[in-house]
Amino acid sequence: MVNGKVRVGILISGRGSNMAALIEASRAENYPAEIALVVSNKADAAGLERARAAGVEAIALSVKAFAGRDAFEAAIDAELRKRGVKIVCLAGYLRILGRAFVERWRGRMINIHPSLLPAYKGLHTHERALADGVTEHGCTVHLVTPELDDGEILAQARVPVLPGDDAETLGERVLAEEHRIFPQALAKLARSLAAK
Ligand code: GRF
């Protein structure tokens, strides 16, 4: 811990808007975590440049450069540990993580998922919610376990589904809530780990 802040690594695959929300929140003096490293499994992820522009170290690692998934994830793990990372945030990381990596970070790795879990695990959550005609949708921050989108829920936010919504308008409403609850949930976990 430097400055009394818990060091955090963020894994991304894409645009990184949730990552940006975490970086922004971490700038506050009294925020209990700082972002030490961003790792993308895609070299062209827009989030990499976004992180660097915000002064955060950001690297890309390709699974193709390794013998297999376990070796790839061991390399990610090594990069995180090298920087003293204590909590991992999955922020639009679109690969399923292997059991060894998940076990190593158990209780210290969180994911943001765009649905009110346990409803709509997996992909295309907004499309599925609309197809079902639900009146409420939302997002969830949860601890990562080996089962997909299944760990203990740390935070949830609800949004209404409005007449005329499509996946894009509904997704934007949900995303605004993701950007609010992800930093809150990370702060809560960082405080609880720092207290141990
Ligand atoms: C978000 O909808 C998040 O819930 C899901 O992937 C998307 C990532 O978006 N896990 P961004 O890269 O954070 O903008």
Residues whose N, C-alpha, C, O or C-beta is under 5 A from the ligand:
A	BS01	GRF	G14 R15 G16 S17 N18 M19 A91 G92 I112 H113 P114
